[in-house]
Amino acid sequence: MRTVELAAQFHGVAAGPSETERSGFSAVTTISRAAFGVDIRVLFGAGEAVIADAVEIAAEIEFVVDGAGR
């Protein structure tokens, strides 16, 4: 098993509906398919690869704290 570390950007905290509090984060990274054992070599036309080795992973994350549980 391989792990991937994501550097997250914090977007702040905001009040939500029904006494909730919300925190937002974004994270982006690029991984290599080959580093995870995925070797896709597809040839098209003059022998150029159609599927790149690099894969971008992007995440938009929101955490919600229920105000009733405080």
PDB file of N, H, CA, C and O in Angstrom:
ATOM      1  N   MET A   1       0.848  -1.183   0.000  1.00  0.00           N
ATOM      2  CA  MET A   1       0.000   0.000   0.000  1.00  0.00           C
ATOM      3  C   MET A   1       0.886   1.236   0.000  1.00  0.00           C
ATOM      4  O   MET A   1       1.862   1.311   0.747  1.00  0.00           O
ATOM      5  N   ARG A   2       0.545   2.190  -0.830  1.00  0.00           N
ATOM      6  H   ARG A   2      -0.248   2.129  -1.437  1.00  0.00           H
ATOM      7  CA  ARG A   2       1.251   3.474  -0.891  1.00  0.00           C
ATOM      8  C   ARG A   2       0.344   4.563  -0.345  1.00  0.00           C
ATOM      9  O   ARG A   2      -0.878   4.490  -0.470  1.00  0.00           O
ATOM     10  N   THR A   3       0.939   5.548   0.246  1.00  0.00           N
ATOM     11  H   THR A   3       1.932   5.607   0.347  1.00  0.00           H
ATOM     12  CA  THR A   3       0.161   6.693   0.726  1.00  0.00           C
ATOM     13  C   THR A   3       0.515   7.912  -0.100  1.00  0.00           C
ATOM     14  O   THR A   3       1.598   7.996  -0.680  1.00  0.00           O
ATOM     15  N   VAL A   4      -0.404   8.845  -0.143  1.00  0.00           N
ATOM     16  H   VAL A   4      -1.283   8.777   0.328  1.00  0.00           H
ATOM     17  CA  VAL A   4      -0.203  10.110  -0.845  1.00  0.00           C
ATOM     18  C   VAL A   4      -0.510  11.232   0.133  1.00  0.00           C
ATOM     19  O   VAL A   4      -1.567  11.248   0.763  1.00  0.00           O
ATOM     20  N   GLU A   5       0.404  12.155   0.253  1.00  0.00           N
ATOM     21  H   GLU A   5       1.264  12.143  -0.259  1.00  0.00           H
ATOM     22  CA  GLU A   5       0.205  13.284   1.151  1.00  0.00           C
ATOM     23  C   GLU A   5      -0.335  14.466   0.358  1.00  0.00           C
ATOM     24  O   GLU A   5       0.195  14.819  -0.695  1.00  0.00           O
ATOM     25  N   LEU A   6      -1.393  15.069   0.876  1.00  0.00           N
ATOM     26  H   LEU A   6      -1.824  14.782   1.732  1.00  0.00           H
ATOM     27  CA  LEU A   6      -2.003  16.236   0.241  1.00  0.00           C
ATOM     28  C   LEU A   6      -1.768  17.461   1.114  1.00  0.00           C
ATOM     29  O   LEU A   6      -1.995  17.413   2.323  1.00  0.00           O
ATOM     30  N   ALA A   7      -1.324  18.541   0.521  1.00  0.00           N
ATOM     31  H   ALA A   7      -1.140  18.580  -0.461  1.00  0.00           H
ATOM     32  CA  ALA A   7      -1.216  19.807   1.240  1.00  0.00           C
ATOM     33  C   ALA A   7      -2.563  20.511   1.105  1.00  0.00           C
ATOM     34  O   ALA A   7      -3.001  20.817  -0.005  1.00  0.00           O
ATOM     35  N   ALA A   8      -3.206  20.763   2.217  1.00  0.00           N
ATOM     36  H   ALA A   8      -2.851  20.515   3.118  1.00  0.00           H
ATOM     37  CA  ALA A   8      -4.550  21.350   2.191  1.00  0.00           C
ATOM     38  C   ALA A   8      -4.501  22.857   2.410  1.00  0.00           C
ATOM     39  O   ALA A   8      -3.645  23.370   3.131  1.00  0.00           O
ATOM     40  N   GLN A   9      -5.421  23.539   1.784  1.00  0.00           N
ATOM     41  H   GLN A   9      -6.116  23.122   1.198  1.00  0.00           H
ATOM     42  CA  GLN A   9      -5.592  24.982   1.984  1.00  0.00           C
ATOM     43  C   GLN A   9      -6.874  25.182   2.779  1.00  0.00           C
ATOM     44  O   GLN A   9      -7.933  24.689   2.392  1.00  0.00           O
ATOM     45  N   PHE A  10      -6.778  25.901   3.882  1.00  0.00           N
ATOM     46  H   PHE A  10      -5.917  26.301   4.196  1.00  0.00           H
ATOM     47  CA  PHE A  10      -7.921  26.175   4.749  1.00  0.00           C
ATOM     48  C   PHE A  10      -8.655  27.404   4.227  1.00  0.00           C
ATOM     49  O   PHE A  10      -8.038  28.448   4.014  1.00  0.00           O
ATOM     50  N   HIS A  11      -9.979  27.292   4.016  1.00  0.00           N
ATOM     51  H   HIS A  11     -10.481  26.444   4.189  1.00  0.00           H
ATOM     52  CA  HIS A  11     -10.772  28.395   3.482  1.00  0.00           C
ATOM     53  C   HIS A  11     -11.557  29.148   4.546  1.00  0.00           C
ATOM     54  O   HIS A  11     -12.202  30.151   4.241  1.00  0.00           O
ATOM     55  N   GLY A  12     -11.513  28.686   5.781  1.00  0.00           N
ATOM     56  H   GLY A  12     -10.989  27.871   6.030  1.00  0.00           H
ATOM     57  CA  GLY A  12     -12.171  29.396   6.867  1.00  0.00           C
ATOM     58  C   GLY A  12     -13.362  28.646   7.437  1.00  0.00           C
ATOM     59  O   GLY A  12     -13.695  27.536   7.024  1.00  0.00           O
ATOM     60  N   VAL A  13     -13.992  29.308   8.410  1.00  0.00           N
ATOM     61  H   VAL A  13     -13.721  30.210   8.745  1.00  0.00           H
ATOM     62  CA  VAL A  13     -15.152  28.756   9.120  1.00  0.00           C
ATOM     63  C   VAL A  13     -16.324  29.688   8.892  1.00  0.00           C
ATOM     64  O   VAL A  13     -16.167  30.909   8.916  1.00  0.00           O
ATOM     65  N   ALA A  14     -17.500  29.118   8.670  1.00  0.00           N
ATOM     66  H   ALA A  14     -17.627  28.126   8.650  1.00  0.00           H
ATOM     67  CA  ALA A  14     -18.703  29.919   8.448  1.00  0.00           C
ATOM     68  C   ALA A  14     -19.886  29.279   9.167  1.00  0.00           C
ATOM     69  O   ALA A  14     -19.928  28.066   9.369  1.00  0.00           O
ATOM     70  N   ALA A  15     -20.833  30.112   9.544  1.00  0.00           N
ATOM     71  H   ALA A  15     -20.798  31.098   9.379  1.00  0.00           H
ATOM     72  CA  ALA A  15     -22.059  29.606  10.165  1.00  0.00           C
ATOM     73  C   ALA A  15     -22.944  29.009   9.074  1.00  0.00           C
ATOM     74  O   ALA A  15     -23.105  29.586   7.998  1.00  0.00           O
ATOM     75  N   GLY A  16     -23.509  27.853   9.373  1.00  0.00           N
ATOM     76  H   GLY A  16     -23.378  27.384  10.246  1.00  0.00           H
ATOM     77  CA  GLY A  16     -24.407  27.200   8.429  1.00  0.00           C
ATOM     78  C   GLY A  16     -25.821  27.207   8.970  1.00  0.00           C
ATOM     79  O   GLY A  16     -26.069  27.764  10.040  1.00  0.00           O
ATOM     80  N   PRO A  17     -26.747  26.606   8.258  1.00  0.00           N
ATOM     81  CA  PRO A  17     -28.130  26.551   8.714  1.00  0.00           C
ATOM     82  C   PRO A  17     -28.290  25.649   9.941  1.00  0.00           C
ATOM     83  O   PRO A  17     -27.470  24.760  10.171  1.00  0.00           O
ATOM     84  N   SER A  18     -29.296  25.869  10.692  1.00  0.00           N
ATOM     85  H   SER A  18     -29.962  26.591  10.506  1.00  0.00           H
ATOM     86  CA  SER A  18     -29.652  25.025  11.845  1.00  0.00           C
ATOM     87  C   SER A  18     -28.523  24.899  12.868  1.00  0.00           C
ATOM     88  O   SER A  18     -28.215  23.801  13.331  1.00  0.00           O
ATOM     89  N   GLU A  19     -27.919  26.018  13.211  1.00  0.00           N
ATOM     90  H   GLU A  19     -28.169  26.910  12.835  1.00  0.00           H
ATOM     91  CA  GLU A  19     -26.872  26.074  14.233  1.00  0.00           C
ATOM     92  C   GLU A  19     -25.666  25.191  13.927  1.00  0.00           C
ATOM     93  O   GLU A  19     -25.090  24.607  14.845  1.00  0.00           O
ATOM     94  N   THR A  20     -25.279  25.081  12.683  1.00  0.00           N
ATOM     95  H   THR A  20     -25.747  25.556  11.937  1.00  0.00           H
ATOM     96  CA  THR A  20     -24.097  24.312  12.322  1.00  0.00           C
ATOM     97  C   THR A  20     -22.932  25.257  12.038  1.00  0.00           C
ATOM     98  O   THR A  20     -23.130  26.430  11.721  1.00  0.00           O
ATOM     99  N   GLU A  21     -21.747  24.742  12.155  1.00  0.00           N
ATOM    100  H   GLU A  21     -21.586  23.789  12.413  1.00  0.00           H
ATOM    101  CA  GLU A  21     -20.540  25.480  11.821  1.00  0.00           C
ATOM    102  C   GLU A  21     -19.810  24.680  10.754  1.00  0.00           C
ATOM    103  O   GLU A  21     -19.667  23.465  10.888  1.00  0.00           O
ATOM    104  N   ARG A  22     -19.349  25.334   9.702  1.00  0.00           N
ATOM    105  H   ARG A  22     -19.465  26.321   9.592  1.00  0.00           H
ATOM    106  CA  ARG A  22     -18.730  24.636   8.582  1.00  0.00           C
ATOM    107  C   ARG A  22     -17.319  25.156   8.337  1.00  0.00           C
ATOM    108  O   ARG A  22     -17.067  26.360   8.391  1.00  0.00           O
ATOM    109  N   SER A  23     -16.401  24.226   8.064  1.00  0.00           N
ATOM    110  H   SER A  23     -16.605  23.249   8.020  1.00  0.00           H
ATOM    111  CA  SER A  23     -15.019  24.556   7.720  1.00  0.00           C
ATOM    112  C   SER A  23     -14.737  24.004   6.337  1.00  0.00           C
ATOM    113  O   SER A  23     -15.120  22.877   6.022  1.00  0.00           O
ATOM    114  N   GLY A  24     -14.066  24.796   5.510  1.00  0.00           N
ATOM    115  H   GLY A  24     -13.754  25.711   5.766  1.00  0.00           H
ATOM    116  CA  GLY A  24     -13.782  24.359   4.148  1.00  0.00           C
ATOM    117  C   GLY A  24     -12.296  24.230   3.875  1.00  0.00           C
ATOM    118  O   GLY A  24     -11.489  25.031   4.347  1.00  0.00           O
ATOM    119  N   PHE A  25     -11.944  23.195   3.097  1.00  0.00           N
ATOM    120  H   PHE A  25     -12.599  22.544   2.714  1.00  0.00           H
ATOM    121  CA  PHE A  25     -10.559  22.936   2.718  1.00  0.00           C
ATOM    122  C   PHE A  25     -10.504  22.519   1.250  1.00  0.00           C
ATOM    123  O   PHE A  25     -11.467  21.970   0.715  1.00  0.00           O
ATOM    124  N   SER A  26      -9.373  22.784   0.610  1.00  0.00           N
ATOM    125  H   SER A  26      -8.590  23.230   1.045  1.00  0.00           H
ATOM    126  CA  SER A  26      -9.092  22.293  -0.744  1.00  0.00           C
ATOM    127  C   SER A  26      -7.736  21.621  -0.718  1.00  0.00           C
ATOM    128  O   SER A  26      -6.861  22.009   0.057  1.00  0.00           O
ATOM    129  N   ALA A  27      -7.555  20.615  -1.561  1.00  0.00           N
ATOM    130  H   ALA A  27      -8.266  20.300  -2.190  1.00  0.00           H
ATOM    131  CA  ALA A  27      -6.263  19.944  -1.676  1.00  0.00           C
ATOM    132  C   ALA A  27      -6.081  19.455  -3.102  1.00  0.00           C
ATOM    133  O   ALA A  27      -7.029  18.986  -3.732  1.00  0.00           O
ATOM    134  N   VAL A  28      -4.853  19.567  -3.609  1.00  0.00           N
ATOM    135  H   VAL A  28      -4.083  19.948  -3.097  1.00  0.00           H
ATOM    136  CA  VAL A  28      -4.536  19.115  -4.965  1.00  0.00           C
ATOM    137  C   VAL A  28      -3.150  18.483  -4.942  1.00  0.00           C
ATOM    138  O   VAL A  28      -2.242  18.982  -4.276  1.00  0.00           O
ATOM    139  N   THR A  29      -2.996  17.391  -5.666  1.00  0.00           N
ATOM    140  H   THR A  29      -3.733  16.985  -6.206  1.00  0.00           H
ATOM    141  CA  THR A  29      -1.681  16.776  -5.853  1.00  0.00           C
ATOM    142  C   THR A  29      -1.682  16.030  -7.180  1.00  0.00           C
ATOM    143  O   THR A  29      -2.735  15.801  -7.775  1.00  0.00           O
ATOM    144  N   THR A  30      -0.513  15.660  -7.628  1.00  0.00           N
ATOM    145  H   THR A  30       0.342  15.845  -7.145  1.00  0.00           H
ATOM    146  CA  THR A  30      -0.371  14.867  -8.847  1.00  0.00           C
ATOM    147  C   THR A  30       0.415  13.611  -8.504  1.00  0.00           C
ATOM    148  O   THR A  30       1.436  13.674  -7.820  1.00  0.00           O
ATOM    149  N   ILE A  31      -0.066  12.474  -8.983  1.00  0.00           N
ATOM    150  H   ILE A  31      -0.896  12.423  -9.539  1.00  0.00           H
ATOM    151  CA  ILE A  31       0.621  11.208  -8.758  1.00  0.00           C
ATOM    152  C   ILE A  31       0.978  10.571 -10.097  1.00  0.00           C
ATOM    153  O   ILE A  31       0.460  10.958 -11.144  1.00  0.00           O
ATOM    154  N   SER A  32       1.861   9.599 -10.043  1.00  0.00           N
ATOM    155  H   SER A  32       2.282   9.285  -9.192  1.00  0.00           H
ATOM    156  CA  SER A  32       2.259   8.833 -11.221  1.00  0.00           C
ATOM    157  C   SER A  32       1.521   7.499 -11.199  1.00  0.00           C
ATOM    158  O   SER A  32       1.545   6.791 -10.192  1.00  0.00           O
ATOM    159  N   ARG A  33       0.873   7.159 -12.293  1.00  0.00           N
ATOM    160  H   ARG A  33       0.854   7.734 -13.111  1.00  0.00           H
ATOM    161  CA  ARG A  33       0.204   5.855 -12.382  1.00  0.00           C
ATOM    162  C   ARG A  33       1.215   4.724 -12.163  1.00  0.00           C
ATOM    163  O   ARG A  33       0.930   3.755 -11.460  1.00  0.00           O
ATOM    164  N   ALA A  34       2.378   4.857 -12.762  1.00  0.00           N
ATOM    165  H   ALA A  34       2.610   5.645 -13.333  1.00  0.00           H
ATOM    166  CA  ALA A  34       3.398   3.817 -12.686  1.00  0.00           C
ATOM    167  C   ALA A  34       3.851   3.577 -11.240  1.00  0.00           C
ATOM    168  O   ALA A  34       4.159   2.444 -10.870  1.00  0.00           O
ATOM    169  N   ALA A  35       3.892   4.627 -10.431  1.00  0.00           N
ATOM    170  H   ALA A  35       3.642   5.547 -10.732  1.00  0.00           H
ATOM    171  CA  ALA A  35       4.306   4.484  -9.035  1.00  0.00           C
ATOM    172  C   ALA A  35       3.337   3.617  -8.244  1.00  0.00           C
ATOM    173  O   ALA A  35       3.684   3.095  -7.184  1.00  0.00           O
ATOM    174  N   PHE A  36       2.119   3.464  -8.763  1.00  0.00           N
ATOM    175  H   PHE A  36       1.837   3.888  -9.624  1.00  0.00           H
ATOM    176  CA  PHE A  36       1.111   2.635  -8.105  1.00  0.00           C
ATOM    177  C   PHE A  36       0.870   1.334  -8.854  1.00  0.00           C
ATOM    178  O   PHE A  36      -0.124   0.648  -8.615  1.00  0.00           O
ATOM    179  N   GLY A  37       1.778   0.997  -9.760  1.00  0.00           N
ATOM    180  H   GLY A  37       2.585   1.554  -9.954  1.00  0.00           H
ATOM    181  CA  GLY A  37       1.684  -0.272 -10.475  1.00  0.00           C
ATOM    182  C   GLY A  37       0.687  -0.281 -11.610  1.00  0.00           C
ATOM    183  O   GLY A  37       0.316  -1.353 -12.087  1.00  0.00           O
ATOM    184  N   VAL A  38       0.240   0.879 -12.057  1.00  0.00           N
ATOM    185  H   VAL A  38       0.542   1.750 -11.670  1.00  0.00           H
ATOM    186  CA  VAL A  38      -0.704   0.958 -13.170  1.00  0.00           C
ATOM    187  C   VAL A  38       0.077   1.379 -14.409  1.00  0.00           C
ATOM    188  O   VAL A  38       0.465   2.540 -14.544  1.00  0.00           O
ATOM    189  N   ASP A  39       0.299   0.444 -15.295  1.00  0.00           N
ATOM    190  H   ASP A  39      -0.016  -0.498 -15.185  1.00  0.00           H
ATOM    191  CA  ASP A  39       1.080   0.704 -16.506  1.00  0.00           C
ATOM    192  C   ASP A  39       0.155   0.620 -17.705  1.00  0.00           C
ATOM    193  O   ASP A  39      -0.129  -0.467 -18.207  1.00  0.00           O
ATOM    194  N   ILE A  40      -0.308   1.758 -18.154  1.00  0.00           N
ATOM    195  H   ILE A  40      -0.077   2.641 -17.745  1.00  0.00           H
ATOM    196  CA  ILE A  40      -1.223   1.797 -19.297  1.00  0.00           C
ATOM    197  C   ILE A  40      -0.482   2.415 -20.471  1.00  0.00           C
ATOM    198  O   ILE A  40      -0.199   3.613 -20.496  1.00  0.00           O
ATOM    199  N   ARG A  41      -0.179   1.574 -21.432  1.00  0.00           N
ATOM    200  H   ARG A  41      -0.409   0.601 -21.412  1.00  0.00           H
ATOM    201  CA  ARG A  41       0.495   2.064 -22.639  1.00  0.00           C
ATOM    202  C   ARG A  41      -0.441   1.834 -23.810  1.00  0.00           C
ATOM    203  O   ARG A  41      -0.535   0.732 -24.351  1.00  0.00           O
ATOM    204  N   VAL A  42      -1.112   2.872 -24.177  1.00  0.00           N
ATOM    205  H   VAL A  42      -1.035   3.767 -23.738  1.00  0.00           H
ATOM    206  CA  VAL A  42      -2.058   2.803 -25.290  1.00  0.00           C
ATOM    207  C   VAL A  42      -1.460   3.580 -26.452  1.00  0.00           C
ATOM    208  O   VAL A  42      -1.048   4.728 -26.290  1.00  0.00           O
ATOM    209  N   LEU A  43      -1.413   2.975 -27.587  1.00  0.00           N
ATOM    210  H   LEU A  43      -1.747   2.042 -27.719  1.00  0.00           H
ATOM    211  CA  LEU A  43      -0.845   3.649 -28.748  1.00  0.00           C
ATOM    212  C   LEU A  43      -1.953   4.108 -29.693  1.00  0.00           C
ATOM    213  O   LEU A  43      -2.964   3.431 -29.879  1.00  0.00           O
ATOM    214  N   PHE A  44      -1.730   5.254 -30.268  1.00  0.00           N
ATOM    215  H   PHE A  44      -0.908   5.804 -30.117  1.00  0.00           H
ATOM    216  CA  PHE A  44      -2.710   5.835 -31.170  1.00  0.00           C
ATOM    217  C   PHE A  44      -1.964   6.510 -32.313  1.00  0.00           C
ATOM    218  O   PHE A  44      -0.997   7.237 -32.089  1.00  0.00           O
ATOM    219  N   GLY A  45      -2.408   6.271 -33.509  1.00  0.00           N
ATOM    220  H   GLY A  45      -3.194   5.680 -33.691  1.00  0.00           H
ATOM    221  CA  GLY A  45      -1.801   6.948 -34.656  1.00  0.00           C
ATOM    222  C   GLY A  45      -0.326   6.653 -34.792  1.00  0.00           C
ATOM    223  O   GLY A  45       0.068   5.522 -35.076  1.00  0.00           O
ATOM    224  N   ALA A  46       0.491   7.673 -34.588  1.00  0.00           N
ATOM    225  H   ALA A  46       0.171   8.592 -34.357  1.00  0.00           H
ATOM    226  CA  ALA A  46       1.939   7.568 -34.788  1.00  0.00           C
ATOM    227  C   ALA A  46       2.661   7.019 -33.564  1.00  0.00           C
ATOM    228  O   ALA A  46       3.870   7.214 -33.437  1.00  0.00           O
ATOM    229  N   GLY A  47       1.967   6.345 -32.667  1.00  0.00           N
ATOM    230  H   GLY A  47       0.985   6.187 -32.769  1.00  0.00           H
ATOM    231  CA  GLY A  47       2.607   5.746 -31.508  1.00  0.00           C
ATOM    232  C   GLY A  47       2.655   6.636 -30.283  1.00  0.00           C
ATOM    233  O   GLY A  47       3.416   6.363 -29.355  1.00  0.00           O
ATOM    234  N   GLU A  48       1.867   7.685 -30.259  1.00  0.00           N
ATOM    235  H   GLU A  48       1.249   7.907 -31.013  1.00  0.00           H
ATOM    236  CA  GLU A  48       1.852   8.576 -29.104  1.00  0.00           C
ATOM    237  C   GLU A  48       0.920   8.039 -28.022  1.00  0.00           C
ATOM    238  O   GLU A  48      -0.124   7.461 -28.325  1.00  0.00           O
ATOM    239  N   ALA A  49       1.298   8.229 -26.772  1.00  0.00           N
ATOM    240  H   ALA A  49       2.146   8.699 -26.526  1.00  0.00           H
ATOM    241  CA  ALA A  49       0.471   7.778 -25.648  1.00  0.00           C
ATOM    242  C   ALA A  49      -0.772   8.650 -25.549  1.00  0.00           C
ATOM    243  O   ALA A  49      -0.686   9.875 -25.630  1.00  0.00           O
ATOM    244  N   VAL A  50      -1.924   8.020 -25.375  1.00  0.00           N
ATOM    245  H   VAL A  50      -1.994   7.025 -25.309  1.00  0.00           H
ATOM    246  CA  VAL A  50      -3.186   8.736 -25.238  1.00  0.00           C
ATOM    247  C   VAL A  50      -3.503   8.964 -23.760  1.00  0.00           C
ATOM    248  O   VAL A  50      -4.125   9.965 -23.401  1.00  0.00           O
ATOM    249  N   ILE A  51      -3.075   8.038 -22.907  1.00  0.00           N
ATOM    250  H   ILE A  51      -2.570   7.225 -23.198  1.00  0.00           H
ATOM    251  CA  ILE A  51      -3.322   8.141 -21.472  1.00  0.00           C
ATOM    252  C   ILE A  51      -2.006   8.500 -20.797  1.00  0.00           C
ATOM    253  O   ILE A  51      -1.031   7.756 -20.896  1.00  0.00           O
ATOM    254  N   ALA A  52      -1.978   9.622 -20.120  1.00  0.00           N
ATOM    255  H   ALA A  52      -2.771  10.227 -20.040  1.00  0.00           H
ATOM    256  CA  ALA A  52      -0.757  10.095 -19.477  1.00  0.00           C
ATOM    257  C   ALA A  52      -0.462   9.322 -18.202  1.00  0.00           C
ATOM    258  O   ALA A  52      -1.355   8.719 -17.608  1.00  0.00           O
ATOM    259  N   ASP A  53       0.788   9.344 -17.791  1.00  0.00           N
ATOM    260  H   ASP A  53       1.514   9.834 -18.274  1.00  0.00           H
ATOM    261  CA  ASP A  53       1.198   8.710 -16.538  1.00  0.00           C
ATOM    262  C   ASP A  53       0.761   9.564 -15.350  1.00  0.00           C
ATOM    263  O   ASP A  53       0.439   9.029 -14.289  1.00  0.00           O
ATOM    264  N   ALA A  54       0.748  10.859 -15.516  1.00  0.00           N
ATOM    265  H   ALA A  54       1.009  11.293 -16.378  1.00  0.00           H
ATOM    266  CA  ALA A  54       0.400  11.762 -14.411  1.00  0.00           C
ATOM    267  C   ALA A  54      -1.118  11.849 -14.223  1.00  0.00           C
ATOM    268  O   ALA A  54      -1.871  11.993 -15.186  1.00  0.00           O
ATOM    269  N   VAL A  55      -1.547  11.758 -12.964  1.00  0.00           N
ATOM    270  H   VAL A  55      -0.936  11.641 -12.182  1.00  0.00           H
ATOM    271  CA  VAL A  55      -2.965  11.876 -12.611  1.00  0.00           C
ATOM    272  C   VAL A  55      -3.097  12.955 -11.549  1.00  0.00           C
ATOM    273  O   VAL A  55      -2.443  12.893 -10.508  1.00  0.00           O
ATOM    274  N   GLU A  56      -3.937  13.936 -11.811  1.00  0.00           N
ATOM    275  H   GLU A  56      -4.468  13.987 -12.657  1.00  0.00           H
ATOM    276  CA  GLU A  56      -4.169  14.993 -10.820  1.00  0.00           C
ATOM    277  C   GLU A  56      -5.341  14.603  -9.923  1.00  0.00           C
ATOM    278  O   GLU A  56      -6.390  14.177 -10.407  1.00  0.00           O
ATOM    279  N   ILE A  57      -5.154  14.750  -8.622  1.00  0.00           N
ATOM    280  H   ILE A  57      -4.302  15.096  -8.229  1.00  0.00           H
ATOM    281  CA  ILE A  57      -6.202  14.481  -7.643  1.00  0.00           C
ATOM    282  C   ILE A  57      -6.558  15.796  -6.982  1.00  0.00           C
ATOM    283  O   ILE A  57      -5.684  16.482  -6.451  1.00  0.00           O
ATOM    284  N   ALA A  58      -7.831  16.157  -7.009  1.00  0.00           N
ATOM    285  H   ALA A  58      -8.541  15.600  -7.440  1.00  0.00           H
ATOM    286  CA  ALA A  58      -8.301  17.394  -6.387  1.00  0.00           C
ATOM    287  C   ALA A  58      -9.459  17.060  -5.450  1.00  0.00           C
ATOM    288  O   ALA A  58     -10.336  16.265  -5.788  1.00  0.00           O
ATOM    289  N   ALA A  59      -9.448  17.677  -4.271  1.00  0.00           N
ATOM    290  H   ALA A  59      -8.735  18.322  -3.996  1.00  0.00           H
ATOM    291  CA  ALA A  59     -10.504  17.427  -3.290  1.00  0.00           C
ATOM    292  C   ALA A  59     -11.002  18.741  -2.711  1.00  0.00           C
ATOM    293  O   ALA A  59     -10.215  19.623  -2.364  1.00  0.00           O
ATOM    294  N   GLU A  60     -12.297  18.856  -2.615  1.00  0.00           N
ATOM    295  H   GLU A  60     -12.936  18.140  -2.897  1.00  0.00           H
ATOM    296  CA  GLU A  60     -12.956  19.969  -1.920  1.00  0.00           C
ATOM    297  C   GLU A  60     -13.651  19.337  -0.724  1.00  0.00           C
ATOM    298  O   GLU A  60     -14.530  18.492  -0.892  1.00  0.00           O
ATOM    299  N   ILE A  61     -13.268  19.737   0.472  1.00  0.00           N
ATOM    300  H   ILE A  61     -12.554  20.424   0.609  1.00  0.00           H
ATOM    301  CA  ILE A  61     -13.738  19.067   1.687  1.00  0.00           C
ATOM    302  C   ILE A  61     -14.427  20.072   2.603  1.00  0.00           C
ATOM    303  O   ILE A  61     -13.951  21.192   2.788  1.00  0.00           O
ATOM    304  N   GLU A  62     -15.546  19.657   3.166  1.00  0.00           N
ATOM    305  H   GLU A  62     -15.932  18.747   3.015  1.00  0.00           H
ATOM    306  CA  GLU A  62     -16.277  20.500   4.114  1.00  0.00           C
ATOM    307  C   GLU A  62     -16.586  19.686   5.362  1.00  0.00           C
ATOM    308  O   GLU A  62     -17.144  18.592   5.279  1.00  0.00           O
ATOM    309  N   PHE A  63     -16.221  20.226   6.511  1.00  0.00           N
ATOM    310  H   PHE A  63     -15.767  21.114   6.578  1.00  0.00           H
ATOM    311  CA  PHE A  63     -16.542  19.602   7.793  1.00  0.00           C
ATOM    312  C   PHE A  63     -17.661  20.377   8.430  1.00  0.00           C
ATOM    313  O   PHE A  63     -17.657  21.608   8.405  1.00  0.00           O
ATOM    314  N   VAL A  64     -18.630  19.676   9.008  1.00  0.00           N
ATOM    315  H   VAL A  64     -18.633  18.676   9.028  1.00  0.00           H
ATOM    316  CA  VAL A  64     -19.787  20.307   9.644  1.00  0.00           C
ATOM    317  C   VAL A  64     -19.838  19.904  11.115  1.00  0.00           C
ATOM    318  O   VAL A  64     -19.786  18.721  11.454  1.00  0.00           O
ATOM    319  N   VAL A  65     -19.942  20.908  11.975  1.00  0.00           N
ATOM    320  H   VAL A  65     -19.984  21.868  11.700  1.00  0.00           H
ATOM    321  CA  VAL A  65     -20.108  20.667  13.408  1.00  0.00           C
ATOM    322  C   VAL A  65     -21.556  20.991  13.753  1.00  0.00           C
ATOM    323  O   VAL A  65     -22.024  22.105  13.517  1.00  0.00           O
ATOM    324  N   ASP A  66     -22.254  20.020  14.309  1.00  0.00           N
ATOM    325  H   ASP A  66     -21.873  19.116  14.501  1.00  0.00           H
ATOM    326  CA  ASP A  66     -23.656  20.190  14.705  1.00  0.00           C
ATOM    327  C   ASP A  66     -23.710  21.001  15.989  1.00  0.00           C
ATOM    328  O   ASP A  66     -23.156  20.588  17.007  1.00  0.00           O
ATOM    329  N   GLY A  67     -24.368  22.143  15.950  1.00  0.00           N
ATOM    330  H   GLY A  67     -24.819  22.479  15.123  1.00  0.00           H
ATOM    331  CA  GLY A  67     -24.471  23.021  17.103  1.00  0.00           C
ATOM    332  C   GLY A  67     -25.204  22.384  18.277  1.00  0.00           C
ATOM    333  O   GLY A  67     -24.974  22.783  19.418  1.00  0.00           O
ATOM    334  N   ALA A  68     -26.061  21.428  18.044  1.00  0.00           N
ATOM    335  H   ALA A  68     -26.248  21.104  17.117  1.00  0.00           H
ATOM    336  CA  ALA A  68     -26.810  20.776  19.117  1.00  0.00           C
ATOM    337  C   ALA A  68     -25.910  19.877  19.945  1.00  0.00           C
ATOM    338  O   ALA A  68     -26.230  19.575  21.095  1.00  0.00           O
ATOM    339  N   GLY A  69     -24.782  19.441  19.377  1.00  0.00           N
ATOM    340  H   GLY A  69     -24.522  19.687  18.443  1.00  0.00           H
ATOM    341  CA  GLY A  69     -23.896  18.535  20.084  1.00  0.00           C
ATOM    342  C   GLY A  69     -22.873  19.233  20.973  1.00  0.00           C
ATOM    343  O   GLY A  69     -22.056  18.567  21.608  1.00  0.00           O
ATOM    344  N   ARG A  70     -22.905  20.544  21.028  1.00  0.00           N
ATOM    345  H   ARG A  70     -23.569  21.085  20.512  1.00  0.00           H
ATOM    346  CA  ARG A  70     -21.931  21.277  21.848  1.00  0.00           C
ATOM    347  C   ARG A  70     -22.292  21.309  23.288  1.00  0.00           C
ATOM    348  O   ARG A  70     -21.565  21.890  24.094  1.00  0.00           O
TER     349      ARG A  70
END
